[in-house]
Amino acid sequence: MLKKFQSWLNKKGLKDESYDFLFEPENPSEELVCFDCETTNLNPKKAELLSIAAVKIKHHQILTSQKLELFIKPSAEIHESSIKIHHLRHCDVEHAQTPHEALETFLNFIGPRPLVGYYLEFDVKMINKYIKPWLGICLPNPQFEVSGLYYDKKQSLAHPIHIDLRFDSMMEDLELPMLGKHDALNDALMTAMMYVKLQHLKRFT
């Protein structure tokens, strides 16, 4: 009941009716979208988006033919410490899309589909930071955090004292291949693999 009320309040603030599709209650395609962002730093109040990547999941399969990778031009030079993490230099994104252009594409790609991610709260905060002033809303999509799903799975198996929720540790424990890290598309694909593997394990326990 509370979630429905919060969704109603969120939708009431929508400034552009052409984005009403984000609030569609049904998900007839049964698809989800796994997404990841690369940013100038890890403080959502100060960080800027540099890239967004997403891939669709349907019936426990990753639809690699339906993926999205967007690069975004920041308002200032990218700090050297940030470049060491995501390897995106200012020259790599100086002719990229504006945040508004990229987010228009992203919102049309995800639609009302549930969202999957690792440290998803941060990525959602980054998207909301841009769309709230523009559209008057926050992302209304249902959200699934893979580290939470992993934690629940490990607890149900052995009630361990400590569960390692680091990205690399989860990938290793789930016996999944590591792709290049700190690349938004690779991170989205790896997170999608974790989600699918966890759903597979859930079906057979």
N, C-alpha and C positions, 0 to 999 in steps of 0.2 A: 504493500500500500504506500509506504514511504517513497519507494523508488518511483512509483507511478506519479506521485505528487511532485517529486523533484523533476521528473521528466516533463511534466506539464508546465512547471514554472520555467524550465529551461526553454521549452518550445515557445512559450509566451513572449520571450525576449527576442525571438528571431526577427531580424531586420529585413531579410530578403526571402520572400516566399519561394523563390526558385530553388532554395535549399531545404524545402520542406521534406524532400525525399529522405533526408538523414533520420527522420523520426518515424519512418514506416515501421510498424510493429512486427510485420511478418518478415521472414527470411526464407522465401520459397526455394531459393537456390541452394540452401543449406551450406553456404560458403562462409568462410571466415577470412580475415586478412591479417597476416603477420607483418608488422612493420617496425622499422628502426630508424632513428635519426642520428646524424652526426652534427655536433654543435661546436661553437667556439670555446666553450668551457662547460663546467658541470653545475653552474649556478643558474637555474631557470629564470631568475629575475634579470640577469645580466647577459645570458648567453644568446647567441643568434644561431639560427638554423643554417647549416652548410649543405646538408643533403638529407633526403628522405627516400627510403626504399621500402617496397612492400611486395608481398607475394600472396596469392590467394590459395586457400586450402579448401578442398571439397571431398567429403566422404573419406577422410583420413588420407588424402593424397595431396601432395604439393603440386600445384599447377604452375610449373616453371615457365610455361608459355604465357602465363598471365601475371607478369611481374611489372613493377614500376621502379624507376630509378631517376630521381630528380636532383639537380644541383642548384644551389641558391647563392646569389651574390650577397655577401655581408656588407654592412655599411662602413666598416673600417678594416684595416689590415688585420690579418689573422696572426695571433701571437705565436711565436716560435714553439713554445711549450705545447700548444694545441696541435701544431703541425706534426710534431713527433708522434702523436697518438693516431690521428686519422689520415695523415699524409696528404691533406688537401692544402695546397698553397694558394695564396691570393690569386696568382696567375691562372690557377686551375678553375677558379669560379668567377673571375672578374667579368666574364661575358655570359654568366649563367642567368637563370630566371630570377625575377623578383620574388620575394616571399609570397606575394598575392597570386602571381601566376602559378607558382608551384603548388600552393594550397588549393587553388581551384581544381587543378588536375588531381591532386590527392583526394579531395573530398568526393569528386565524381568517381574515382576509382574504388573507394571503400564503400560508398553508399551507406546503408544502414547496417552493414555486416558487422558481426562481433569482431573485436580486435584482440590480437594475441601479441605478446611481447615479453621481453626480459627487461626488468627495471622499467616496466611499461608506464608506471606513474610519472616518471621523468619525461618520457617522450610525449605523453598525453598533455602534460603541463606545457611543454614547448609548443605543441600545436594550438592549445587553447590560448596561449599568450598572443598568438597572431589572429585567431579567428574570433575571439571575444570582442575586441574593438570593432572588427569588421562586420561580423554577422550577429553579434549580441548574444551568442550562445557558447557553450562548451560542447565538446564532442559528446553526443548522446549515446554512442554505441556501447553495447555490453563489452566488458573487458575481461580477458583471461591472462593472468600472470603465470608464466611457466615455472618460475621458481616456487610459487605457491602450490601449483599442481604437483611438482616434484616433491616438495616437502610433505604434502599429504600422502603421496604414494609411499615414501620411505617410512613415514610414521606407521602406516597401515601394515607394513611388512615386518618391522622389527622393533618399533618403539625406541629408536636410537637416542642416545643422550645428545649427540651433536650431529647435525646434518649440514654438510658443506654445500652452500648455495652459490658458490662461485661458478661463473659461466663455464670455464674450462673443466672444472671438476664434474659438473653435471653432464657435459658432453662426454667426458671420459667414462663416467659411470654408466651412461646409457649406450656406450659403445658406438658413438656416432663420429663420423669423420670431421676433423677441423678444417675449415676453409680459412682464407685470409681474414684476420681479425681487424676490427675497427674500420671496416668498410661496411657502409649501411646495408648494401644488398647482401653481402655474405653473412652479416649478422642476422638479417631477417630470414635468410634461408636456413641458417643453423638453428635459429629459434623455432622456425616452423618444423624442422626435423625433430627437435625435442618435443614439441607439442604432439606431433603425430605419433612418436614412439610412446609417449606417456598415455595417449589415448588407446594405443594398441595393447599396452600392458594392462590397462584398466579393464579392457574387455575380457582378458583371460585370467583374471584373478578373482 
